[in-house]
Amino acid sequence: MTLLPIADRWFERRSIGDGVTLLWEPHVHPLLRCNIWHVAGRETDLLIDTGMGIGSLAEAAADLFDKTLTVVLTHTHMDHMGGACEFDTCCVHPAEAPDMESASNHLPLNIEAYDADTRAWFASMGYDISGGLLTAIPHDGFDPETHQMQAAEASRLLNEGDIVDTGDRAFEVLHLPGHSPGSIALWEPGTGTLFSGDAIYDGALLDAIPGSDIPQYIKTMERLREMPVEIVHAGHDPSFGRERLVELADAYLASKAAA
């Protein structure tokens, strides 16, 4: 039985302009605290990633979902696809679809499930989980020890160059492997807006986890570095501009060149 308090609300949100709203789960450890992006469109709204699936995203953000909703998963790690089971229109790269449909990227929420070596491994990558992965629970009766991520079905498979259209905005799909085999980003050339998922973010990047591939990640960083972005809305941590993108990419490439 958990001794964690019950949160007043599970999701927080902030409008950042240009029809974009950021949602996040403040009671989740930064390792798994995914940025969830809602983009308002003329005909269809866009939801990029779905968080942990611990609290109901569909209920918490029901007022935002006032028209047909297209859900795009940048990849199928638990922190990004946990809530996908609540939605019927989930799109994902073909390389990620099997994990989505089997919910195979589940991580235990109970800190006791991780031995000392595993905790040290996370710490070596920049994430100290010794204090636990949750600071609260979403509702009475929720048990972190028994929680399981739910599988979801892909309604559309997204490949490099595909377009996700909201009626007034068109986002190009970029396949950016490295963090995971089917990691994708959404790119709007006209505004220089990139929703990058976990391909790049302003934090400790994970490239030594199951499914990651450092040579592919190097190619992804080289590609990202040359993109004429104005703003990157990433899968974790704050948004940033092109100058910071180049700094992050250069730092990653330098770290691998020195390895």
GISUL-V646964 format. One record per pair of residues at least 24 apart in sequence whose ideal C-beta (glycine too) atoms are under 7 Angstrom apart, sorted by the first residue. I is the first residue (numbers start at 1). J is the second residue. If there is no record, write none. Layout:
BEGIN
i->I j->J
i->I j->J
END
This chain:
BEGIN
i->2 j->137
i->2 j->143
i->2 j->144
i->4 j->134
i->4 j->135
i->4 j->136
i->4 j->137
i->5 j->136
i->6 j->136
i->6 j->137
i->6 j->139
i->6 j->140
i->7 j->136
i->7 j->137
i->7 j->138
i->10 j->54
i->10 j->55
i->10 j->60
i->10 j->138
i->11 j->55
i->11 j->57
i->11 j->60
i->11 j->61
i->20 j->233
i->21 j->64
i->23 j->61
i->25 j->51
i->25 j->52
i->27 j->134
i->27 j->135
i->27 j->136
i->28 j->52
i->28 j->133
i->28 j->134
i->29 j->129
i->29 j->133
i->30 j->127
i->31 j->122
i->31 j->127
i->31 j->129
i->32 j->78
i->32 j->79
i->32 j->133
i->33 j->236
i->34 j->79
i->34 j->80
i->34 j->235
i->34 j->236
i->35 j->233
i->35 j->234
i->35 j->235
i->35 j->236
i->37 j->195
i->37 j->233
i->38 j->64
i->39 j->166
i->39 j->169
i->41 j->166
i->41 j->167
i->41 j->168
i->41 j->169
i->42 j->166
i->42 j->167
i->42 j->168
i->43 j->166
i->43 j->167
i->44 j->68
i->44 j->70
i->44 j->166
i->44 j->167
i->45 j->69
i->45 j->166
i->46 j->70
i->46 j->72
i->46 j->164
i->46 j->166
i->47 j->71
i->48 j->72
i->48 j->74
i->48 j->186
i->48 j->195
i->49 j->73
i->49 j->74
i->49 j->80
i->49 j->235
i->50 j->80
i->50 j->81
i->50 j->82
i->50 j->83
i->50 j->84
i->51 j->79
i->51 j->82
i->51 j->83
i->52 j->78
i->52 j->79
i->52 j->82
i->53 j->82
i->53 j->83
i->53 j->85
i->53 j->149
i->53 j->150
i->54 j->82
i->54 j->138
i->54 j->147
i->55 j->138
i->56 j->86
i->57 j->83
i->57 j->86
i->58 j->86
i->58 j->87
i->70 j->164
i->72 j->158
i->72 j->164
i->72 j->186
i->73 j->100
i->74 j->183
i->74 j->184
i->74 j->185
i->74 j->197
i->74 j->198
i->74 j->235
i->75 j->179
i->75 j->180
i->75 j->182
i->75 j->183
i->75 j->197
i->75 j->198
i->76 j->100
i->76 j->105
i->77 j->105
i->77 j->180
i->78 j->105
i->78 j->106
i->78 j->107
i->78 j->149
i->80 j->235
i->81 j->152
i->82 j->149
i->84 j->152
i->85 j->150
i->85 j->151
i->85 j->152
i->88 j->155
i->89 j->155
i->90 j->152
i->90 j->154
i->90 j->155
i->91 j->154
i->91 j->155
i->91 j->156
i->91 j->158
i->92 j->154
i->92 j->157
i->92 j->158
i->92 j->182
i->93 j->157
i->93 j->158
i->93 j->159
i->93 j->175
i->93 j->182
i->93 j->184
i->94 j->157
i->94 j->159
i->94 j->182
i->95 j->181
i->95 j->182
i->96 j->180
i->96 j->181
i->96 j->182
i->97 j->154
i->97 j->157
i->100 j->152
i->100 j->154
i->101 j->151
i->101 j->153
i->102 j->151
i->103 j->149
i->103 j->150
i->103 j->151
i->106 j->148
i->106 j->149
i->109 j->133
i->109 j->134
i->109 j->144
i->109 j->147
i->110 j->144
i->110 j->145
i->125 j->204
i->125 j->206
i->125 j->208
i->126 j->204
i->127 j->204
i->158 j->184
i->176 j->220
i->177 j->213
i->177 j->216
i->177 j->220
i->178 j->207
i->178 j->212
i->178 j->213
i->178 j->216
i->178 j->217
i->178 j->220
i->179 j->206
i->179 j->207
i->179 j->212
i->179 j->217
i->180 j->211
i->180 j->212
i->181 j->211
i->191 j->230
i->192 j->228
i->192 j->229
i->192 j->230
i->192 j->231
i->193 j->230
i->193 j->231
i->193 j->233
i->194 j->227
i->194 j->229
i->194 j->232
i->195 j->233
i->196 j->232
i->196 j->234
i->196 j->235
i->197 j->235
i->198 j->235
i->198 j->236
i->199 j->224
i->200 j->224
i->200 j->232
i->200 j->234
i->200 j->245
i->200 j->248
i->200 j->249
i->201 j->234
i->201 j->235
i->201 j->236
i->201 j->237
i->202 j->234
i->202 j->237
i->202 j->238
i->202 j->240
i->202 j->244
i->202 j->248
i->203 j->236
i->203 j->237
i->205 j->252
i->214 j->256
i->218 j->253
i->218 j->256
i->221 j->249
i->221 j->252
i->221 j->253
i->224 j->249
i->225 j->249
END
